[in-house]
């Protein structure tokens, strides 16, 4: 009986801690909350066009691959937001690295559509041949500001997906005597918001390149407005320096 009471009390305390972080996050970033909700809702509705494009997707592996990766990122962005809301800032960045690699594959399949079939038929060999480094080198000219910016960004995320003091330092808090308890941190939340909005922009851009003809006019207009809003959020929160000449390539 005592064990059950302690378990119930612990769950209630955890729920209150998380609720407190959620409330403080959106109190500080109310406009960002609305933009994230609108962005993820739009991404969900955009996947519905797969019904109209299904005939060509069956015969064109690249279309199917891009839709597949878009849907994956839609969910990764959703859970990155959940982690952000609950003070799991390092976890947001771990999820973001996976989403970033997905955006690179989306770009790659837009550029080299023949690779999509190999990705579906032999994923192990494909992953062995097309490492994240090779994909980045294929997409961006080595030594340019875009290549440098993307590598800088990727390296920052690696601090969180690999064990390091940088990545786990965000978790070493103490609340009511309990270590590694999540707490609200405005600076970390700010950084994660920029990261999430950047990934939304990077996911929308290669998707619309190949699915434009299936997008209804209402979604196209909404997408245009959303792109402007997301770009503003990226500029407001994103910490990685982006050279002016690379902004169009980054979709900012």
N, C-alpha and C positions, 0 to 999 in steps of 0.2 A: 504493500500500500504506500509506504513511504517512498519507494523507488518511483512509483507512478506519479506521485505528487511532485517529486523533484524533476522528473522528466517533463511534466506539464508546465511547471514553473520555468524550466530552462527554455522550452519552446516559446512560451509567452514572452520571456525576456528577449530572446532572439528576434521575435516578430516585432517587438517594440523598437529595438535597435534599428532594424531594417526600415521600419516605417518612418522613424526619425530621420534617417539618411535620405529617404525618398522625398520627404516633405522639405527638407533643407535644400536638396538639390534643385527642385523645381521652384522653390521660393527665390533662389539666387538666379536661376536661368529659366524664367517663365516663357520667354519667346522661343528658346531652344526646344523646350518641351513640345510646344505646338508644332514646330517645324519637323521634329523627329516623328511625331505621330502622323503628320500629313505625308511625310516621305515614305514611311513604311507602309502606310495604307495604299499609297500610289503604287509602290513596288508590288504589293499583293495583287492589285487589280491589273497591273501590266502583265503578270504571268497568265492571265486569262486569255490573252490573245494567242496562246499556244494552240487553242482549239481551231482558230482560223488558219493557222500556219501548219497544222499537223501534216497535211499532205506533202508539203515541201520538206518538212523536217524529217520525214521518213526516208527521203531520197538524198538529203543533204546533211551529212553528219555534222558539219560546222554549225548549222542552225540549231540542231538538237543539242550540241555541246554548249553553245552560248546560252541557250535557254536553261539547260541543266545548271550551269554555273551561276546564272542570274538568280535562280531559285535558291541555290545554296547560300548565296550572299544575302539574300533577303532574310533568311533565317539567322545567319551569323550576325547580321546587323541587329536583328531583334534581340538576340541573347547578349550581344555586346552592350545594348542599352539596359537590359535587365541587370547586368553586372555593374554598370555605371550607377544605376539607381540605388544599388545596395552596397556601394562603397568598394566594390571589387574592381578597382582600377587596373591592377596588374592583369586580372583575368580578361578585362575588356581588351587589353593590348595583345594577349595571347590569341584571342578569337580574331582580332584584327589582322594578325599576320596571316592566318589562313585565308581570310577574305581578300587580303592584298594579293596573295598568290593566285587566287581565283580570277581576279581582275586581269592579271598578267596573261593567264591562259585565254581569257576572253579576247584580249587584244591579239594574242598569237594566232588564234583560230580565225580571226577576222583577216589577218595578214596571210596566213598559210592554211587555207581551208582543208587541204589534203591531210594535215596532221590530226584532224579531229577523229577520223576513222581509226587511226592508230591508237589514239587515246582511249577509244571505246573498246577496241579488240584486244589490245595488249597493254593495259595500264602500267604494269610493272616495268616492262621494257621502255615504255614511253617516259616514265618518271626517271628511269636510269639515264636515258639519253638527254632528256630535256629537264635539267636541273633548274631551280629558280635563277641561279646565276646566268645560265645559258639563255634562258628566256629573256632576262633583262638585257643581256648583251645583244640579243637578236632584235629586240624592240627599240632600244635606244642606242644612239651612236656613242661609243665609248669616249669618255673624256669631255663630253658636252655637259652643259649645266643641267640638262634634264637627266642624263645618266648619273651625274654626281648627286643630284637631289634625291633621286629614287634610291640609290645605294645608301645614302645617309638615312633616309626614312626607314629602309628595310633593316639597317643595322640597329637603329633605335628599338625596333620591335623585337629583334633578336635578344635584346637584354631581358625581355620578359618571357620569351618562350624557352630560353635556356636558363638553367640555374645561375643566378648571379646576384650580387648584393644590390645592384641597381634595381632589378626586377622585384625582388622580395622585400626590399627596404620599405616599400609602401605598405606592407602588411604588419610591420613590427610596431603595433600600437598596443597600449594597455588601457583597458576600460574596466573599471570595477575589479581590478586585480586579474583580469583575464587577458593574456597575451594574444596577439594576432586577431583581435576583435576589430571588425570593420568600423571605420568612422568616416564622417564626411570631411573631405578636404577640397576646398574650392579650387586650388591650383591644379590638383590632379584631375578633378572633374572637368575643368576648363580644357585641359590638354586632351582628355578622352573625347570630349564633344567635338573638338576640331578633327580628331582622328576619325570618328564615326561619320561626320558629315563629308569628310574627304573620301571615305570609302563608298559612301552613297553616290557621290559624283562620279567616281571611277567605275562603279558598277553600271550606272545608267548610261554612260557614254558609249561603250562598245556594244551594249544591248540595242540601243536605238539605231546604231549604224546599220545593223542587219535586219531589224524588225520594223523599220519605219513604215513600210507599205501596209502593214497589218494594224498599225495603231489608229484607232478612230480619231476623228478630229478633236473630240472633247478631251481625250487623253493627251493628244499632241499639245494642245494649248495648255493643259494643266502641267505637262512635263516641262514646257518652256518656262512657265512661271516658277515651278519648283526648282528648276535649274538655277534661276536667278537667286532665289532665296538660299539655296544650299551653298552657292558660291559665296554669298555674303557671309554665311556662317563659317565657311572654311577660312576666309580671310580674317575673320574676327578671332578665331580660336586656334588655328593651325600653327604649330610651333616650328615646323621645318621650313627653312627659308626657301622660297620659290622664286627663281629668277624671272623677271618680267616676260622674257621671250619664251618661257616654257609654260606659261599659264594656259594657253589654248590647248597644248598637248596634255596637260594635267586635267583639263576639263574644269578649271576654276574660273 
